[in-house]
């Protein structure tokens, strides 16, 4: 990690949704560039949407080399925290990772005194790519004006994944509800 300073953090927030309310604790890693521009010129990316993946990635090194801070949270749905946590984004709880991601964005604003939330973006791959974009348009009370999303490997058969007859096979239908 020649380009990054890495810190493990715990981010807490209160989920007030009607289907998955409660105190939530999120493990995360902050990959902070060793060389930083002034705060008003900095860019922040939140990664690991849907099911997590908050482990070292060469993307973190590349982003740090470009002067971009990455926050990699283990949002609800991550399989490494036991069955209950892994299933905490199923069906009607499908927006839980979005609310967790938006809570981590608020953490970044508070922690680094970010003057404009448009400096923060999201990224994800496959279902996570869809979730990254969803965070930008989330209509709930947690809504935040984020600046961008980087989505990779999008859905290949949207009608199939939103088919309510497949509720036992995927939670994607719940996202659209």
Backbone as JSON Lines, residues from 0, in Angstrom:
{"i":0,"aa":"X","n":[0.83,-1.18,0.0],"ca":[0.0,0.0,0.0],"c":[0.87,1.24,0.0]}
{"i":1,"aa":"X","n":[1.59,1.44,-1.05],"ca":[2.5,2.57,-1.1],"c":[1.78,3.9,-1.32]}
{"i":2,"aa":"X","n":[0.53,3.88,-1.77],"ca":[-0.2,5.11,-2.05],"c":[-1.22,5.46,-0.98]}
{"i":3,"aa":"X","n":[-1.5,4.53,-0.05],"ca":[-2.62,4.71,0.89],"c":[-2.19,4.61,2.34]}
{"i":4,"aa":"X","n":[-2.91,5.36,3.18],"ca":[-2.95,5.11,4.61],"c":[-4.28,4.41,4.86]}
{"i":5,"aa":"X","n":[-4.26,3.31,5.59],"ca":[-5.47,2.52,5.78],"c":[-5.86,2.51,7.24]}
{"i":6,"aa":"X","n":[-7.16,2.66,7.49],"ca":[-7.67,2.65,8.85],"c":[-8.96,1.84,8.88]}
{"i":7,"aa":"X","n":[-9.09,1.01,9.89],"ca":[-10.34,0.28,10.1],"c":[-11.21,1.11,11.05]}
{"i":8,"aa":"X","n":[-12.48,1.32,10.68],"ca":[-13.38,2.13,11.49],"c":[-14.69,1.39,11.69]}
{"i":9,"aa":"X","n":[-15.43,1.82,12.7],"ca":[-16.78,1.33,12.96],"c":[-17.72,2.51,12.81]}
{"i":10,"aa":"X","n":[-18.74,2.36,11.99],"ca":[-19.69,3.43,11.73],"c":[-21.05,2.99,12.25]}
{"i":11,"aa":"X","n":[-21.63,3.79,13.12],"ca":[-22.93,3.46,13.68],"c":[-23.98,4.41,13.15]}
{"i":12,"aa":"X","n":[-25.18,3.87,12.93],"ca":[-26.3,4.73,12.57],"c":[-27.59,4.1,13.02]}
{"i":13,"aa":"X","n":[-28.61,4.91,13.08],"ca":[-29.94,4.48,13.49],"c":[-30.78,4.33,12.23]}
{"i":14,"aa":"X","n":[-31.16,3.09,11.9],"ca":[-32.05,2.85,10.77],"c":[-33.48,3.03,11.27]}
{"i":15,"aa":"X","n":[-34.19,3.95,10.67],"ca":[-35.55,4.24,11.12],"c":[-36.61,3.71,10.16]}
{"i":16,"aa":"X","n":[-36.21,2.84,9.25],"ca":[-37.18,2.29,8.31],"c":[-38.19,1.4,9.04]}
{"i":17,"aa":"X","n":[-39.33,1.23,8.45],"ca":[-40.38,0.45,9.1],"c":[-40.09,-1.05,9.05]}
{"i":18,"aa":"X","n":[-39.22,-1.5,8.14],"ca":[-38.99,-2.94,7.99],"c":[-37.69,-3.44,8.59]}
{"i":19,"aa":"X","n":[-36.75,-2.55,8.85],"ca":[-35.46,-3.01,9.39],"c":[-34.86,-1.99,10.34]}
{"i":20,"aa":"X","n":[-35.68,-1.48,11.23],"ca":[-35.2,-0.42,12.12],"c":[-34.29,-0.97,13.2]}
{"i":21,"aa":"X","n":[-33.46,-0.08,13.73],"ca":[-32.59,-0.44,14.83],"c":[-31.24,0.23,14.72]}
{"i":22,"aa":"X","n":[-30.4,-0.03,15.73],"ca":[-29.04,0.48,15.74],"c":[-28.18,-0.42,14.87]}
{"i":23,"aa":"X","n":[-27.49,0.16,13.93],"ca":[-26.68,-0.59,12.98],"c":[-25.22,-0.22,13.18]}
{"i":24,"aa":"X","n":[-24.35,-1.21,13.18],"ca":[-22.91,-0.99,13.29],"c":[-22.25,-1.57,12.04]}
{"i":25,"aa":"X","n":[-21.47,-0.77,11.37],"ca":[-20.87,-1.16,10.1],"c":[-19.35,-1.14,10.23]}
{"i":26,"aa":"X","n":[-18.71,-2.25,9.92],"ca":[-17.25,-2.29,9.84],"c":[-16.85,-1.71,8.49]}
{"i":27,"aa":"X","n":[-15.79,-0.93,8.47],"ca":[-15.35,-0.33,7.22],"c":[-13.85,-0.08,7.25]}
{"i":28,"aa":"X","n":[-13.28,0.08,6.07],"ca":[-11.9,0.48,5.91],"c":[-11.88,1.8,5.16]}
{"i":29,"aa":"X","n":[-11.04,2.71,5.61],"ca":[-10.82,3.97,4.92],"c":[-9.44,3.9,4.3]}
{"i":30,"aa":"X","n":[-9.39,4.05,2.99],"ca":[-8.14,4.09,2.23],"c":[-7.92,5.55,1.85]}
{"i":31,"aa":"X","n":[-7.0,6.19,2.53],"ca":[-6.78,7.64,2.37],"c":[-5.46,7.87,1.64]}
{"i":32,"aa":"X","n":[-5.47,8.64,0.57],"ca":[-4.22,8.92,-0.14],"c":[-3.18,9.58,0.77]}
{"i":33,"aa":"X","n":[-1.93,9.23,0.54],"ca":[-0.85,9.83,1.32],"c":[-0.65,11.31,0.94]}
{"i":34,"aa":"X","n":[-0.98,11.64,-0.3],"ca":[-0.87,13.02,-0.77],"c":[-2.27,13.5,-1.1]}
{"i":35,"aa":"X","n":[-2.69,14.59,-0.46],"ca":[-4.05,15.08,-0.61],"c":[-4.11,16.52,-1.1]}
{"i":36,"aa":"X","n":[-5.03,16.78,-2.02],"ca":[-5.28,18.18,-2.39],"c":[-6.09,18.86,-1.3]}
{"i":37,"aa":"X","n":[-6.38,20.16,-1.41],"ca":[-7.25,20.82,-0.43],"c":[-8.61,20.1,-0.38]}
{"i":38,"aa":"X","n":[-9.28,20.13,0.77],"ca":[-10.52,19.37,0.99],"c":[-11.57,19.66,-0.08]}
{"i":39,"aa":"X","n":[-11.67,20.89,-0.53],"ca":[-12.7,21.22,-1.52],"c":[-12.41,20.59,-2.89]}
{"i":40,"aa":"X","n":[-11.19,20.08,-3.1],"ca":[-10.84,19.42,-4.35],"c":[-10.76,17.9,-4.22]}
{"i":41,"aa":"X","n":[-11.02,17.38,-3.03],"ca":[-10.92,15.94,-2.83],"c":[-12.17,15.21,-3.31]}
{"i":42,"aa":"X","n":[-11.98,13.94,-3.68],"ca":[-13.07,13.07,-4.12],"c":[-13.07,11.84,-3.22]}
{"i":43,"aa":"X","n":[-14.28,11.36,-2.91],"ca":[-14.47,10.21,-2.03],"c":[-15.37,9.2,-2.72]}
{"i":44,"aa":"X","n":[-15.01,7.92,-2.62],"ca":[-15.81,6.85,-3.22],"c":[-16.18,5.85,-2.13]}
{"i":45,"aa":"X","n":[-17.46,5.48,-2.1],"ca":[-17.94,4.43,-1.2],"c":[-18.14,3.18,-2.04]}
{"i":46,"aa":"X","n":[-17.56,2.09,-1.61],"ca":[-17.62,0.85,-2.38],"c":[-18.25,-0.27,-1.54]}
{"i":47,"aa":"X","n":[-18.27,-1.47,-2.08],"ca":[-18.73,-2.67,-1.39],"c":[-20.23,-2.72,-1.2]}
{"i":48,"aa":"X","n":[-21.0,-2.2,-2.14],"ca":[-22.44,-2.33,-2.05],"c":[-22.88,-3.77,-2.26]}
{"i":49,"aa":"X","n":[-23.96,-4.13,-1.61],"ca":[-24.62,-5.42,-1.72],"c":[-23.7,-6.61,-1.47]}
{"i":50,"aa":"X","n":[-23.71,-7.06,-0.27],"ca":[-22.97,-8.28,0.06],"c":[-21.54,-8.03,0.43]}
{"i":51,"aa":"X","n":[-21.12,-6.8,0.36],"ca":[-19.78,-6.47,0.82],"c":[-18.69,-6.93,-0.11]}
{"i":52,"aa":"X","n":[-17.54,-6.84,0.31],"ca":[-16.34,-7.06,-0.44],"c":[-15.32,-6.09,0.13]}
{"i":53,"aa":"X","n":[-15.51,-5.71,1.39],"ca":[-14.6,-4.73,1.97],"c":[-13.32,-5.44,2.39]}
{"i":54,"aa":"X","n":[-12.54,-5.71,1.39],"ca":[-11.23,-6.32,1.57],"c":[-10.3,-5.59,0.6]}
{"i":55,"aa":"X","n":[-9.02,-5.83,0.71],"ca":[-8.1,-5.1,-0.15],"c":[-8.4,-5.38,-1.62]}
{"i":56,"aa":"X","n":[-8.35,-4.33,-2.39],"ca":[-8.52,-4.42,-3.84],"c":[-7.48,-3.5,-4.47]}
{"i":57,"aa":"X","n":[-6.99,-3.88,-5.63],"ca":[-6.02,-3.01,-6.3],"c":[-6.67,-1.68,-6.71]}
{"i":58,"aa":"X","n":[-8.01,-1.65,-6.78],"ca":[-8.68,-0.39,-7.05],"c":[-8.39,0.64,-5.96]}
{"i":59,"aa":"X","n":[-8.32,0.21,-4.72],"ca":[-8.03,1.14,-3.63],"c":[-6.67,1.81,-3.85]}
{"i":60,"aa":"X","n":[-5.69,1.02,-4.24],"ca":[-4.35,1.53,-4.5],"c":[-4.38,2.53,-5.66]}
{"i":61,"aa":"X","n":[-5.09,2.19,-6.73],"ca":[-5.2,3.08,-7.88],"c":[-5.9,4.38,-7.49]}
{"i":62,"aa":"X","n":[-7.03,4.26,-6.78],"ca":[-7.76,5.45,-6.36],"c":[-6.87,6.34,-5.47]}
{"i":63,"aa":"X","n":[-6.16,5.74,-4.52],"ca":[-5.27,6.53,-3.67],"c":[-4.2,7.23,-4.5]}
{"i":64,"aa":"X","n":[-3.66,6.53,-5.49],"ca":[-2.66,7.14,-6.37],"c":[-3.21,8.33,-7.13]}
{"i":65,"aa":"X","n":[-4.52,8.34,-7.36],"ca":[-5.18,9.45,-8.05],"c":[-5.65,10.53,-7.06]}
{"i":66,"aa":"X","n":[-5.4,10.31,-5.77],"ca":[-5.81,11.28,-4.77],"c":[-7.23,11.1,-4.28]}
{"i":67,"aa":"X","n":[-7.82,9.93,-4.52],"ca":[-9.21,9.65,-4.16],"c":[-9.26,8.78,-2.92]}
{"i":68,"aa":"X","n":[-10.06,9.2,-1.93],"ca":[-10.27,8.41,-0.71],"c":[-11.38,7.4,-0.96]}
{"i":69,"aa":"X","n":[-11.14,6.15,-0.56],"ca":[-12.15,5.11,-0.69],"c":[-12.59,4.66,0.7]}
{"i":70,"aa":"X","n":[-13.9,4.56,0.88],"ca":[-14.47,3.98,2.09],"c":[-15.1,2.66,1.67]}
{"i":71,"aa":"X","n":[-14.66,1.59,2.29],"ca":[-15.13,0.26,1.94],"c":[-15.88,-0.35,3.12]}
{"i":72,"aa":"X","n":[-17.22,-0.16,3.17],"ca":[-18.0,-0.67,4.3],"c":[-18.55,-2.08,4.04]}
{"i":73,"aa":"X","n":[-18.78,-2.82,5.11],"ca":[-19.48,-4.1,5.04],"c":[-20.94,-3.82,5.38]}
{"i":74,"aa":"X","n":[-21.71,-3.47,4.36],"ca":[-23.12,-3.14,4.56],"c":[-23.94,-4.4,4.81]}
{"i":75,"aa":"X","n":[-25.16,-4.22,5.29],"ca":[-26.02,-5.38,5.56],"c":[-26.16,-6.23,4.3]}
{"i":76,"aa":"X","n":[-26.04,-7.51,4.5],"ca":[-26.04,-8.46,3.4],"c":[-24.7,-9.16,3.27]}
{"i":77,"aa":"X","n":[-23.67,-8.62,3.91],"ca":[-22.34,-9.22,3.85],"c":[-22.37,-10.6,4.51]}
{"i":78,"aa":"X","n":[-21.92,-11.61,3.82],"ca":[-22.0,-13.0,4.29],"c":[-21.0,-13.31,5.4]}
{"i":79,"aa":"X","n":[-19.99,-12.48,5.62],"ca":[-18.95,-12.8,6.61],"c":[-19.36,-12.53,8.04]}
{"i":80,"aa":"X","n":[-20.55,-11.96,8.26],"ca":[-20.97,-11.59,9.6],"c":[-22.11,-12.47,10.11]}
{"i":81,"aa":"X","n":[-22.24,-13.64,9.55],"ca":[-23.24,-14.58,10.02],"c":[-24.53,-14.51,9.21]}
{"i":82,"aa":"X","n":[-25.35,-15.52,9.38],"ca":[-26.58,-15.67,8.61],"c":[-27.55,-14.52,8.8]}
{"i":83,"aa":"X","n":[-27.74,-14.09,10.04],"ca":[-28.7,-13.01,10.29],"c":[-28.3,-11.73,9.56]}
{"i":84,"aa":"X","n":[-27.01,-11.37,9.62],"ca":[-26.53,-10.17,8.94],"c":[-26.61,-10.35,7.42]}
{"i":85,"aa":"X","n":[-26.26,-11.54,6.95],"ca":[-26.31,-11.82,5.51],"c":[-27.73,-11.72,4.96]}
{"i":86,"aa":"X","n":[-28.69,-12.12,5.75],"ca":[-30.09,-12.09,5.31],"c":[-30.81,-10.78,5.67]}
{"i":87,"aa":"X","n":[-30.09,-9.84,6.24],"ca":[-30.74,-8.61,6.7],"c":[-31.07,-7.64,5.56]}
{"i":88,"aa":"X","n":[-30.85,-8.05,4.33],"ca":[-31.26,-7.23,3.19],"c":[-32.18,-8.03,2.25]}
{"i":89,"aa":"X","n":[-32.8,-9.07,2.77],"ca":[-33.68,-9.9,1.95],"c":[-35.07,-9.3,1.82]}
{"i":90,"aa":"X","n":[-35.67,-9.57,0.69],"ca":[-37.06,-9.22,0.4],"c":[-37.38,-7.76,0.71]}
{"i":91,"aa":"X","n":[-38.3,-7.52,1.62],"ca":[-38.73,-6.14,1.91],"c":[-37.63,-5.32,2.58]}
{"i":92,"aa":"X","n":[-36.55,-5.96,2.99],"ca":[-35.43,-5.24,3.62],"c":[-34.33,-4.92,2.61]}
{"i":93,"aa":"X","n":[-34.65,-5.04,1.33],"ca":[-33.64,-4.93,0.28],"c":[-32.95,-3.58,0.22]}
{"i":94,"aa":"X","n":[-33.55,-2.52,0.73],"ca":[-32.91,-1.21,0.7],"c":[-31.95,-0.98,1.87]}
{"i":95,"aa":"X","n":[-31.81,-1.94,2.76],"ca":[-30.93,-1.77,3.92],"c":[-29.5,-1.39,3.51]}
{"i":96,"aa":"X","n":[-28.9,-2.04,2.5],"ca":[-27.54,-1.65,2.12],"c":[-27.45,-0.21,1.6]}
{"i":97,"aa":"X","n":[-28.52,0.27,0.98],"ca":[-28.52,1.65,0.5],"c":[-28.49,2.61,1.7]}
{"i":98,"aa":"X","n":[-29.34,2.34,2.67],"ca":[-29.36,3.2,3.87],"c":[-28.02,3.14,4.61]}
{"i":99,"aa":"X","n":[-27.41,1.96,4.65],"ca":[-26.09,1.83,5.27],"c":[-25.06,2.65,4.5]}
{"i":100,"aa":"X","n":[-25.1,2.56,3.19],"ca":[-24.16,3.33,2.37],"c":[-24.32,4.82,2.55]}
{"i":101,"aa":"X","n":[-25.57,5.27,2.62],"ca":[-25.81,6.7,2.84],"c":[-25.36,7.13,4.24]}
{"i":102,"aa":"X","n":[-25.48,6.24,5.21],"ca":[-24.96,6.53,6.55],"c":[-23.44,6.67,6.51]}
{"i":103,"aa":"X","n":[-22.78,5.85,5.7],"ca":[-21.32,5.96,5.6],"c":[-20.93,7.25,4.89]}
{"i":104,"aa":"X","n":[-21.75,7.71,3.96],"ca":[-21.48,9.0,3.31],"c":[-21.56,10.13,4.34]}
{"i":105,"aa":"X","n":[-22.54,10.06,5.23],"ca":[-22.66,11.07,6.29],"c":[-21.44,11.01,7.23]}
{"i":106,"aa":"X","n":[-20.97,9.81,7.48],"ca":[-19.75,9.64,8.28],"c":[-18.58,10.38,7.61]}
{"i":107,"aa":"X","n":[-18.42,10.2,6.3],"ca":[-17.34,10.88,5.59],"c":[-17.45,12.4,5.71]}
{"i":108,"aa":"X","n":[-18.66,12.91,5.52],"ca":[-18.88,14.36,5.62],"c":[-18.45,14.86,6.99]}
{"i":109,"aa":"X","n":[-18.89,14.16,8.04],"ca":[-18.56,14.58,9.41],"c":[-17.07,14.4,9.72]}
{"i":110,"aa":"X","n":[-16.53,13.29,9.32],"ca":[-15.14,12.96,9.67],"c":[-14.13,13.88,9.0]}
{"i":111,"aa":"X","n":[-14.38,14.17,7.7],"ca":[-13.39,14.93,6.94],"c":[-13.83,16.36,6.63]}
{"i":112,"aa":"X","n":[-14.96,16.78,7.18],"ca":[-15.46,18.15,6.95],"c":[-15.62,18.44,5.46]}
{"i":113,"aa":"X","n":[-16.23,17.51,4.76],"ca":[-16.42,17.65,3.31],"c":[-17.44,18.77,3.07]}
{"i":114,"aa":"X","n":[-17.06,19.8,2.31],"ca":[-17.95,20.95,2.14],"c":[-19.13,20.7,1.19]}
{"i":115,"aa":"X","n":[-19.03,19.71,0.31],"ca":[-20.06,19.48,-0.71],"c":[-20.25,17.97,-0.9]}
{"i":116,"aa":"X","n":[-21.45,17.47,-0.64],"ca":[-21.7,16.02,-0.78],"c":[-21.54,15.54,-2.22]}
{"i":117,"aa":"X","n":[-21.51,16.45,-3.18],"ca":[-21.27,16.06,-4.58],"c":[-19.84,15.54,-4.78]}
{"i":118,"aa":"X","n":[-18.98,15.71,-3.8],"ca":[-17.62,15.18,-3.86],"c":[-17.6,13.68,-3.57]}
{"i":119,"aa":"X","n":[-18.73,13.12,-3.14],"ca":[-18.82,11.71,-2.76],"c":[-19.56,10.95,-3.83]}
{"i":120,"aa":"X","n":[-19.03,9.78,-4.19],"ca":[-19.69,8.91,-5.14],"c":[-19.75,7.49,-4.61]}
{"i":121,"aa":"X","n":[-20.38,6.64,-5.37],"ca":[-20.54,5.23,-4.99],"c":[-20.06,4.35,-6.14]}
{"i":122,"aa":"X","n":[-19.71,3.12,-5.79],"ca":[-19.32,2.17,-6.84],"c":[-19.74,0.77,-6.44]}
{"i":123,"aa":"X","n":[-20.0,-0.04,-7.42],"ca":[-20.37,-1.44,-7.18],"c":[-20.37,-2.19,-8.49]}
{"i":124,"aa":"X","n":[-20.47,-3.48,-8.38],"ca":[-20.41,-4.36,-9.55],"c":[-21.62,-5.29,-9.52]}
{"i":125,"aa":"X","n":[-22.21,-5.53,-10.67],"ca":[-23.38,-6.4,-10.81],"c":[-24.55,-5.79,-10.02]}
{"i":126,"aa":"X","n":[-25.13,-6.56,-9.11],"ca":[-26.22,-6.03,-8.29],"c":[-25.72,-4.8,-7.52]}
{"i":127,"aa":"X","n":[-24.48,-4.82,-7.11],"ca":[-23.88,-3.68,-6.43],"c":[-23.77,-2.45,-7.32]}
{"i":128,"aa":"X","n":[-23.59,-2.65,-8.62],"ca":[-23.59,-1.53,-9.55],"c":[-24.94,-0.85,-9.6]}
{"i":129,"aa":"X","n":[-25.97,-1.68,-9.59],"ca":[-27.33,-1.13,-9.55],"c":[-27.54,-0.39,-8.23]}
{"i":130,"aa":"X","n":[-27.06,-0.95,-7.13],"ca":[-27.21,-0.32,-5.82],"c":[-26.44,1.0,-5.76]}
{"i":131,"aa":"X","n":[-25.28,1.06,-6.39],"ca":[-24.51,2.3,-6.4],"c":[-25.3,3.42,-7.06]}
{"i":132,"aa":"X","n":[-25.95,3.11,-8.17],"ca":[-26.78,4.1,-8.85],"c":[-28.01,4.42,-8.02]}
{"i":133,"aa":"X","n":[-28.59,3.41,-7.38],"ca":[-29.78,3.6,-6.56],"c":[-29.51,4.59,-5.42]}
{"i":134,"aa":"X","n":[-28.31,4.57,-4.88],"ca":[-27.97,5.48,-3.79],"c":[-28.1,6.94,-4.23]}
{"i":135,"aa":"X","n":[-27.83,7.21,-5.5],"ca":[-27.94,8.58,-6.0],"c":[-29.38,9.05,-6.1]}
{"i":136,"aa":"X","n":[-30.3,8.11,-6.24],"ca":[-31.71,8.5,-6.44],"c":[-32.6,8.02,-5.3]}
{"i":137,"aa":"X","n":[-32.0,7.65,-4.18],"ca":[-32.79,7.09,-3.08],"c":[-33.79,8.12,-2.57]}
{"i":138,"aa":"X","n":[-35.08,7.76,-2.52],"ca":[-36.1,8.75,-2.17],"c":[-36.41,8.88,-0.68]}
{"i":139,"aa":"X","n":[-35.88,8.01,0.13],"ca":[-36.24,7.99,1.55],"c":[-35.72,9.21,2.3]}
{"i":140,"aa":"X","n":[-36.03,9.27,3.59],"ca":[-35.58,10.4,4.4],"c":[-34.05,10.45,4.51]}
{"i":141,"aa":"X","n":[-33.38,9.36,4.16],"ca":[-31.92,9.32,4.19],"c":[-31.31,9.96,2.96]}
{"i":142,"aa":"X","n":[-32.13,10.35,2.01],"ca":[-31.67,10.9,0.72],"c":[-30.51,11.86,0.91]}
{"i":143,"aa":"X","n":[-29.56,11.76,-0.02],"ca":[-28.39,12.62,0.0],"c":[-28.03,12.97,-1.43]}
{"i":144,"aa":"X","n":[-27.56,14.17,-1.65],"ca":[-27.16,14.6,-3.0],"c":[-25.71,14.19,-3.24]}
{"i":145,"aa":"X","n":[-25.53,12.94,-3.67],"ca":[-24.19,12.45,-3.99],"c":[-23.84,12.86,-5.42]}
{"i":146,"aa":"X","n":[-22.55,12.84,-5.73],"ca":[-22.09,13.37,-7.0],"c":[-22.04,12.42,-8.17]}
{"i":147,"aa":"X","n":[-21.81,11.12,-7.93],"ca":[-21.62,10.21,-9.07],"c":[-21.72,8.76,-8.62]}
{"i":148,"aa":"X","n":[-21.89,7.89,-9.6],"ca":[-21.87,6.44,-9.36],"c":[-21.03,5.79,-10.45]}
{"i":149,"aa":"X","n":[-20.27,4.78,-10.06],"ca":[-19.52,3.97,-11.01],"c":[-20.12,2.57,-10.91]}
{"i":150,"aa":"X","n":[-20.82,2.16,-11.96],"ca":[-21.51,0.86,-11.95],"c":[-20.88,-0.05,-12.98]}
{"i":151,"aa":"X","n":[-20.56,-1.27,-12.56],"ca":[-19.99,-2.24,-13.48],"c":[-20.84,-3.5,-13.53]}
{"i":152,"aa":"X","n":[-20.83,-4.19,-14.66],"ca":[-21.48,-5.49,-14.8],"c":[-22.96,-5.46,-14.49]}
{"i":153,"aa":"X","n":[-23.7,-4.6,-15.13],"ca":[-25.12,-4.46,-14.84],"c":[-25.94,-5.71,-15.15]}
{"i":154,"aa":"X","n":[-27.22,-5.64,-14.84],"ca":[-28.12,-6.77,-15.06],"c":[-28.18,-7.14,-16.54]}
{"i":155,"aa":"X","n":[-28.33,-8.42,-16.79],"ca":[-28.44,-8.87,-18.17],"c":[-29.87,-9.21,-18.53]}
{"i":156,"aa":"X","n":[-30.74,-9.45,-17.56],"ca":[-32.12,-9.83,-17.84],"c":[-33.03,-9.24,-16.77]}
{"i":157,"aa":"X","n":[-33.24,-7.94,-16.86],"ca":[-34.0,-7.23,-15.83],"c":[-35.39,-7.82,-15.6]}
{"i":158,"aa":"X","n":[-36.17,-8.14,-16.64],"ca":[-37.5,-8.71,-16.36],"c":[-37.44,-9.99,-15.52]}
{"i":159,"aa":"X","n":[-36.42,-10.81,-15.74],"ca":[-36.32,-12.06,-14.97],"c":[-35.99,-11.8,-13.5]}
{"i":160,"aa":"X","n":[-35.12,-10.84,-13.24],"ca":[-34.71,-10.63,-11.85],"c":[-35.76,-9.89,-11.03]}
{"i":161,"aa":"X","n":[-36.7,-9.22,-11.68],"ca":[-37.76,-8.55,-10.92],"c":[-39.05,-9.35,-10.9]}
{"i":162,"aa":"X","n":[-39.03,-10.53,-11.46],"ca":[-40.21,-11.4,-11.48],"c":[-40.61,-11.76,-10.05]}
{"i":163,"aa":"X","n":[-41.82,-11.36,-9.6],"ca":[-42.22,-11.66,-8.22],"c":[-42.3,-13.15,-7.94]}
{"i":164,"aa":"X","n":[-42.4,-13.98,-8.96],"ca":[-42.4,-15.42,-8.78],"c":[-41.05,-15.96,-8.34]}
{"i":165,"aa":"X","n":[-40.02,-15.13,-8.42],"ca":[-38.67,-15.56,-8.05],"c":[-38.23,-14.96,-6.71]}
{"i":166,"aa":"X","n":[-39.17,-14.53,-5.89],"ca":[-38.83,-13.89,-4.62],"c":[-37.96,-14.77,-3.74]}
{"i":167,"aa":"X","n":[-38.11,-16.08,-3.84],"ca":[-37.29,-16.96,-2.99],"c":[-35.89,-17.15,-3.57]}
{"i":168,"aa":"X","n":[-35.64,-16.65,-4.77],"ca":[-34.34,-16.84,-5.41],"c":[-33.49,-15.57,-5.41]}
{"i":169,"aa":"X","n":[-34.12,-14.42,-5.27],"ca":[-33.38,-13.16,-5.34],"c":[-34.12,-12.1,-4.53]}
{"i":170,"aa":"X","n":[-33.37,-11.15,-4.0],"ca":[-34.03,-10.04,-3.31],"c":[-34.14,-8.82,-4.2]}
{"i":171,"aa":"X","n":[-33.76,-8.94,-5.45],"ca":[-33.77,-7.79,-6.35],"c":[-35.19,-7.28,-6.54]}
{"i":172,"aa":"X","n":[-36.16,-8.16,-6.55],"ca":[-37.55,-7.71,-6.7],"c":[-37.9,-6.71,-5.61]}
{"i":173,"aa":"X","n":[-37.43,-6.95,-4.4],"ca":[-37.69,-6.04,-3.29],"c":[-37.14,-4.65,-3.52]}
{"i":174,"aa":"X","n":[-36.05,-4.54,-4.26],"ca":[-35.45,-3.23,-4.53],"c":[-36.42,-2.41,-5.37]}
{"i":175,"aa":"X","n":[-37.07,-3.07,-6.32],"ca":[-37.97,-2.34,-7.21],"c":[-39.27,-1.99,-6.52]}
{"i":176,"aa":"X","n":[-39.69,-2.84,-5.58],"ca":[-40.88,-2.51,-4.82],"c":[-40.65,-1.24,-4.04]}
